[in-house]
């Protein structure tokens, strides 16, 4: 008999695996703190570009493809490719691998990210942590991003077909509202 799934296994293998699509917004919430922050010139360029794009053109589209390998590592491995785009132009591309801890809630994240449409510019690689909460219905990620420490919280709606995300740092906020993309659901949940 198979043991019950842990919170993190439920989150990535049962709820998350598959295709997701929705909207993404980004805005600077505290201009004074942003101006006083120790961001590099490149980070400021990226932040201003993202904020200006959203202010002028509205929310962006977000696509997410989550795969699961329950047999990987001690408690399983999952991954996610996220693309944020506007008018078909990639604003942000993220490829993450999640290594689940056997304690059932902690996750080690290895991320490769790209800002903007040009593949060889503005790339970064980083490692950070996440915690999956009770019954796999919510999560918290602690992300070094754009020169700040971000906290990203995600809440799964009861139907398991919608996820709401809020990402915050001392001077900015982003939101994600994503829905399971049933048009592409015929693809296998585990690759």
C-alpha positions as CSV (number, residue, x, y, z in Angstrom):
1,X,0.0,0.0,0.0
2,X,1.3,3.4,-1.0
3,X,1.8,5.9,1.9
4,X,-0.3,9.1,1.8
5,X,1.1,12.0,-0.1
6,X,2.9,14.7,1.9
7,X,1.7,18.4,1.6
8,X,4.5,19.2,-0.9
9,X,3.8,16.0,-3.0
10,X,0.1,16.9,-3.1
11,X,0.9,20.5,-4.2
12,X,3.2,19.6,-7.0
13,X,2.1,16.1,-8.1
14,X,-1.6,16.2,-7.7
15,X,-2.6,19.8,-7.9
16,X,0.1,21.6,-9.8
17,X,1.2,19.2,-12.5
18,X,0.0,20.3,-15.9
19,X,-0.6,23.4,-17.9
20,X,-1.7,26.8,-16.4
21,X,-2.5,30.1,-18.0
22,X,-3.6,33.5,-16.6
23,X,-2.7,37.1,-15.9
24,X,0.3,38.8,-14.3
25,X,0.6,42.4,-13.0
26,X,3.6,44.3,-11.6
27,X,3.8,47.7,-10.0
28,X,6.1,49.8,-7.7
29,X,4.3,50.3,-4.5
30,X,6.7,52.6,-2.6
31,X,8.7,54.9,-4.9
32,X,10.8,56.4,-2.1
33,X,11.9,53.0,-0.8
34,X,12.6,51.9,-4.4
35,X,14.8,55.0,-5.0
36,X,16.7,54.4,-1.7
37,X,17.3,50.7,-2.5
38,X,20.7,49.4,-3.4
39,X,19.7,48.1,-6.8
40,X,22.3,48.0,-9.6
41,X,21.7,50.0,-12.8
42,X,20.7,46.8,-14.6
43,X,18.2,45.9,-11.9
44,X,16.7,49.4,-12.0
45,X,16.4,49.2,-15.8
46,X,14.5,45.9,-15.5
47,X,12.2,47.1,-12.7
48,X,11.4,50.3,-14.6
49,X,10.8,48.4,-17.8
50,X,8.4,45.9,-16.2
51,X,6.5,48.7,-14.3
52,X,6.2,50.9,-17.3
53,X,5.0,48.0,-19.5
54,X,2.3,47.1,-17.1
55,X,1.2,50.7,-16.5
56,X,1.0,51.5,-20.2
57,X,-0.4,48.2,-21.5
58,X,-2.2,46.5,-18.6
59,X,-1.7,43.0,-17.3
60,X,0.6,40.5,-19.0
61,X,-0.2,36.9,-19.9
62,X,1.5,34.1,-17.8
63,X,1.9,30.5,-18.9
64,X,3.1,27.8,-16.7
65,X,4.0,24.2,-17.4
66,X,4.5,22.1,-14.3
67,X,6.0,18.6,-14.5
68,X,6.4,16.0,-11.8
69,X,8.8,13.1,-11.1
70,X,7.6,11.5,-7.9
71,X,10.4,8.9,-8.1
72,X,13.2,11.6,-8.1
73,X,15.2,12.4,-5.0
74,X,14.2,11.4,-1.5
75,X,10.6,12.7,-1.8
76,X,10.2,13.6,-5.4
77,X,11.2,16.3,-7.9
78,X,9.1,18.7,-9.8
79,X,9.7,21.6,-12.2
80,X,8.1,24.6,-13.8
81,X,8.6,26.7,-16.9
82,X,7.0,30.1,-16.5
83,X,6.7,32.6,-19.4
84,X,5.3,36.1,-18.8
85,X,4.6,37.9,-22.1
86,X,2.8,40.9,-23.5
87,X,1.7,41.0,-27.2
88,X,3.6,37.8,-27.8
89,X,6.9,39.3,-26.5
90,X,8.6,37.5,-23.7
91,X,9.1,39.8,-20.7
92,X,10.3,37.1,-18.3
93,X,11.2,33.4,-18.7
94,X,11.8,31.2,-15.6
95,X,12.8,27.5,-15.4
96,X,12.7,26.1,-11.9
97,X,13.4,22.7,-10.4
98,X,11.8,21.8,-7.0
99,X,13.5,19.2,-4.8
100,X,11.1,18.1,-2.2
101,X,12.3,17.4,1.3
102,X,11.2,14.2,3.1
103,X,9.7,16.4,5.9
104,X,6.8,17.0,3.6
105,X,6.8,20.7,3.5
106,X,10.3,22.2,2.7
107,X,11.4,22.6,-0.9
108,X,14.8,23.6,-2.4
109,X,14.4,25.6,-5.6
110,X,17.0,25.9,-8.3
111,X,16.0,28.7,-10.8
112,X,17.2,30.0,-14.1
113,X,15.6,33.2,-15.2
114,X,15.7,35.6,-18.2
115,X,14.4,39.1,-18.4
116,X,13.3,40.4,-21.7
117,X,13.0,39.0,-25.2
118,X,16.7,38.6,-26.0
119,X,17.9,35.2,-24.8
120,X,21.5,36.1,-23.9
121,X,20.9,39.3,-22.0
122,X,19.8,39.6,-18.4
123,X,20.1,36.0,-17.3
124,X,20.4,34.8,-13.7
125,X,20.7,31.5,-11.8
126,X,19.8,31.2,-8.1
127,X,18.8,28.9,-5.4
128,X,16.1,29.7,-2.7
129,X,13.6,28.0,-0.6
130,X,9.9,27.4,-0.4
131,X,7.4,25.9,2.1
132,X,4.3,24.1,1.2
133,X,1.4,24.4,3.7
134,X,-1.4,22.1,4.9
135,X,-2.9,19.7,2.4
136,X,-0.9,21.3,-0.4
137,X,-3.4,24.2,-0.7
138,X,-0.9,27.0,-0.3
139,X,2.8,27.8,-0.5
140,X,5.3,30.5,0.4
141,X,8.5,31.1,-1.6
142,X,11.4,33.2,-0.5
143,X,13.0,34.6,-3.6
144,X,16.0,36.9,-4.2
145,X,14.8,38.9,-7.2
146,X,15.7,42.2,-8.8
147,X,17.9,43.2,-5.9
148,X,15.4,42.6,-3.2
149,X,14.1,39.8,-1.0
150,X,10.6,38.8,-2.3
151,X,8.0,36.8,-0.5
152,X,5.6,35.0,-2.9
153,X,2.4,33.4,-1.5
154,X,0.1,31.2,-3.5
155,X,-3.3,30.0,-2.6
156,X,-5.1,27.1,-4.4
157,X,-8.8,27.5,-4.7
158,X,-11.0,24.6,-3.5
159,X,-11.7,23.4,-7.1
160,X,-7.9,22.9,-7.6
161,X,-8.3,24.6,-11.0
162,X,-7.3,28.2,-10.0
163,X,-4.3,29.6,-8.1
164,X,-3.9,33.2,-6.8
165,X,-0.4,34.5,-6.2
166,X,0.9,37.6,-4.4
167,X,4.6,38.6,-4.6
168,X,5.9,41.4,-2.5
169,X,9.1,43.1,-1.6
170,X,9.7,46.4,0.3
171,X,9.0,48.5,-2.8
172,X,6.9,46.5,-5.3
173,X,4.1,44.0,-5.8
174,X,3.2,41.5,-8.4
175,X,0.0,39.4,-8.7
176,X,-0.7,36.2,-10.6
177,X,-4.1,34.7,-11.2
178,X,-3.8,31.4,-13.1
179,X,-6.2,28.7,-14.2
180,X,-5.6,25.2,-15.3
181,X,-5.4,25.2,-19.1
182,X,-7.8,22.4,-19.9
183,X,-7.2,22.8,-23.7
184,X,-3.8,21.4,-23.2
185,X,-4.7,18.9,-20.4
186,X,-4.4,15.9,-22.6
187,X,-0.6,16.0,-22.1
188,X,0.6,13.5,-19.5
189,X,0.8,14.8,-15.9
190,X,4.1,13.1,-15.3
191,X,6.8,13.4,-18.0
